[in-house]
Amino acid sequence: MSDRELQYQNQITELEQQIRLLKEQVDFLTRKLYGTKSEKTSVLDIEGQMSLFNETEYFADPSAKEPELVEVEKYLRKRKYTGRREELIKDLPHSKVLHTIDESEQVCEKCGSSMVKVGEEFVRTQVQFIPASLKVIDHYRETYECRTCRKQGTPYMEKAPVPCPPVLHSLASASTIAWLIHQKFELGIPLYRQEKEWEALGLKLSRATMSNWLLAVFRDWLSHVVGRLKQELLKQDYLHIDETHVQVLKEPGRKNTSDSYMWVYCSIKDAETPIRYFEYQPGRGGKYPEAFLKGYNGCIHTDAYSGYNGILGVKRCLCYTHLRRTFVDALPKDVHTPEASKSAEGVFRLNQLFDLEAQLDGLPPDQKKKERLIREKPLLEAFWSWAEKNAALELPKSKLSKAFDYALNHRQEFFNYLEDGHCSISNSLAENCIRPFVIGRKNWLFAGSPKGASASAGIYTLVETARANGLAPMKYLKYILSDMPGSAFLEHPEYLDDYLPWNPIAQERCR
């Protein structure tokens, strides 16, 4: 082969590789746009691939019995769930409506005699919707005078105490602001849409006024509880961390189209005092988690983002859900082709790990660590051995090559969870915590200012932490805004403990 022919052949090979990479990218983007969004990558989701990986051995159960005909018919019949309707409405107030016949019509059609009531029967149960309504509360207070002192020329008068309002010189009450927060931060309804709802209820309330209320209550009251939650969070030995972008307007020295970030720091699943802490920052650099975790010593669950590398004094556990996702993304459009086998095998091997972890759920940490070393460590060593063997054979920059690199470059961080039974194989908890913010962001699109973004982060902290502790967020916020304005927490910071969501008073009032 001449030099020119060899040059042409090399060019053809290079173009074929480029075409393959571009086709892979098109298939990946098409699947992201039109395919399933679920992260539940069961081995059966990869149609036709199980024959490659011993489906019979995987699903075989020696203790399984052959189904009898009666059992088959039982599952074919439509099942009735008695008591489900009663369970749905057991906590709702009930009222009875009795339907009667008008007294003038209580006449027998046969003989014309008057009829007498002999009983009643139940017909049906319905749930009635009662629209929200507003009520104006005018506060007055009485004044008292000591007549004896008055006669003695030393008059003395005293006025009745009045609860402090959450926002001075405004129409806002604790219930009003709690509802506003519920609408925006739980249901994702932006203020401009709430503006129309308030008007329909009879009150012309502008979004500017609502924004002012939120900023005021966060500055005066809620920020102090949020700061107390941060102190408690940093005392915990295990954290989940994640971040997502947010657009913030009016940031000094930055364009309005620049990406800022909302960071979330979470307690682990079995924490005694669960906390979900949100923090707004203008960037995604590692300096932000480094500053937040300065002096912290513990385990953190994250993805493989390099921004976490500079955090000192921590042990980092990487997320196997992210690792599995890289192999799912590497699946070609046609999973029946030979090119799909390695991607599907990667998914299958990692699904085995998740299945084992599900079996260990609920075990004490020490026992879980012991079982992981016995049952999961050999599986992981086999996975990394398989990855090392196959990584060099893949086309550089392809999805599968990147998946192998993701695994091989962070092997130690992926193995760290084996050293402590409190640690998790996934960072899904942080992703789930940040999801309400992501859903809300789709509706309100951006934050109006850094101050507003910080207030939003603090309110999300209270809403999600309340939910993690089994409280109704709206009741919890109403409790804080009703009680805290009269508290001397600035002189006695220990009073803030009364407003932590695991406090017995909060647990009693806000469920």
Rosetta blueprint (number, residue, H / E / L):
1 M L
2 S L
3 D H
4 R H
5 E H
6 L H
7 Q H
8 Y H
9 Q H
10 N H
11 Q H
12 I H
13 T H
14 E H
15 L H
16 E H
17 Q H
18 Q H
19 I H
20 R H
21 L H
22 L H
23 K H
24 E H
25 Q H
26 V H
27 D H
28 F H
29 L H
30 T H
31 R H
32 K H
33 L H
34 Y H
35 G L
36 T L
37 K L
38 S L
39 E L
40 K L
41 T L
42 S L
43 V H
44 L H
45 D H
46 I L
47 E L
48 G L
49 Q L
50 M H
51 S H
52 L H
53 F H
54 N L
55 E H
56 T H
57 E H
58 Y H
59 F H
60 A L
61 D L
62 P L
63 S L
64 A L
65 K L
66 E L
67 P L
68 E L
69 L H
70 V H
71 E H
72 V H
73 E H
74 K H
75 Y H
76 L H
77 R L
78 K L
79 R L
80 K L
81 Y L
82 T L
83 G L
84 R H
85 R H
86 E H
87 E H
88 L H
89 I H
90 K L
91 D L
92 L L
93 P L
94 H L
95 S L
96 K L
97 V L
98 L L
99 H L
100 T L
101 I L
102 D L
103 E H
104 S H
105 E H
106 Q L
107 V E
108 C L
109 E L
110 K L
111 C L
112 G L
113 S L
114 S E
115 M L
116 V L
117 K L
118 V L
119 G L
120 E L
121 E L
122 F L
123 V L
124 R L
125 T L
126 Q L
127 V L
128 Q L
129 F L
130 I L
131 P L
132 A L
133 S L
134 L L
135 K L
136 V L
137 I L
138 D L
139 H L
140 Y L
141 R L
142 E L
143 T E
144 Y E
145 E E
146 C E
147 R H
148 T H
149 C H
150 R H
151 K H
152 Q L
153 G L
154 T L
155 P L
156 Y E
157 M E
158 E E
159 K E
160 A L
161 P L
162 V L
163 P L
164 C L
165 P L
166 P L
167 V L
168 L L
169 H L
170 S L
171 L L
172 A L
173 S L
174 A H
175 S H
176 T H
177 I H
178 A H
179 W H
180 L H
181 I H
182 H H
183 Q H
184 K H
185 F H
186 E H
187 L L
188 G L
189 I L
190 P L
191 L H
192 Y H
193 R H
194 Q H
195 E H
196 K H
197 E H
198 W H
199 E H
200 A H
201 L L
202 G L
203 L L
204 K L
205 L L
206 S L
207 R H
208 A H
209 T H
210 M H
211 S H
212 N H
213 W H
214 L H
215 L H
216 A H
217 V H
218 F H
219 R H
220 D H
221 W H
222 L H
223 S H
224 H H
225 V H
226 V H
227 G H
228 R H
229 L H
230 K H
231 Q H
232 E H
233 L H
234 L L
235 K L
236 Q L
237 D L
238 Y E
239 L E
240 H E
241 I E
242 D E
243 E E
244 T E
245 H E
246 V E
247 Q E
248 V E
249 L L
250 K L
251 E L
252 P L
253 G L
254 R L
255 K L
256 N L
257 T L
258 S L
259 D E
260 S E
261 Y E
262 M E
263 W E
264 V E
265 Y E
266 C E
267 S E
268 I L
269 K L
270 D L
271 A L
272 E L
273 T L
274 P L
275 I L
276 R E
277 Y E
278 F E
279 E E
280 Y E
281 Q E
282 P L
283 G L
284 R L
285 G L
286 G L
287 K H
288 Y H
289 P H
290 E H
291 A H
292 F H
293 L L
294 K L
295 G L
296 Y L
297 N L
298 G E
299 C E
300 I E
301 H E
302 T E
303 D L
304 A L
305 Y L
306 S H
307 G H
308 Y H
309 N L
310 G L
311 I L
312 L L
313 G L
314 V E
315 K E
316 R E
317 C E
318 L E
319 C L
320 Y H
321 T H
322 H H
323 L H
324 R H
325 R H
326 T H
327 F H
328 V H
329 D H
330 A L
331 L L
332 P L
333 K L
334 D L
335 V L
336 H L
337 T L
338 P L
339 E L
340 A H
341 S H
342 K H
343 S H
344 A H
345 E H
346 G H
347 V H
348 F H
349 R H
350 L H
351 N H
352 Q H
353 L H
354 F H
355 D H
356 L H
357 E H
358 A H
359 Q H
360 L H
361 D L
362 G L
363 L L
364 P L
365 P H
366 D H
367 Q H
368 K H
369 K H
370 K H
371 E H
372 R H
373 L H
374 I H
375 R H
376 E H
377 K H
378 P H
379 L H
380 L H
381 E H
382 A H
383 F H
384 W H
385 S H
386 W H
387 A H
388 E H
389 K H
390 N H
391 A H
392 A L
393 L L
394 E L
395 L L
396 P L
397 K L
398 S L
399 K H
400 L H
401 S H
402 K H
403 A H
404 F H
405 D H
406 Y H
407 A H
408 L H
409 N L
410 H L
411 R H
412 Q H
413 E H
414 F H
415 F H
416 N H
417 Y H
418 L H
419 E H
420 D L
421 G L
422 H L
423 C L
424 S L
425 I L
426 S L
427 N L
428 S H
429 L H
430 A H
431 E H
432 N H
433 C H
434 I H
435 R H
436 P H
437 F H
438 V H
439 I H
440 G H
441 R H
442 K H
443 N H
444 W H
445 L L
446 F E
447 A E
448 G L
449 S L
450 P H
451 K H
452 G H
453 A H
454 S H
455 A H
456 S H
457 A H
458 G H
459 I H
460 Y H
461 T H
462 L H
463 V H
464 E H
465 T H
466 A H
467 R H
468 A H
469 N L
470 G L
471 L L
472 A L
473 P H
474 M H
475 K H
476 Y H
477 L H
478 K H
479 Y H
480 I H
481 L H
482 S H
483 D H
484 M H
485 P H
486 G H
487 S L
488 A L
489 F L
490 L L
491 E L
492 H L
493 P H
494 E H
495 Y H
496 L H
497 D H
498 D H
499 Y H
500 L L
501 P L
502 W L
503 N L
504 P H
505 I H
506 A H
507 Q H
508 E H
509 R H
510 C L
511 R L
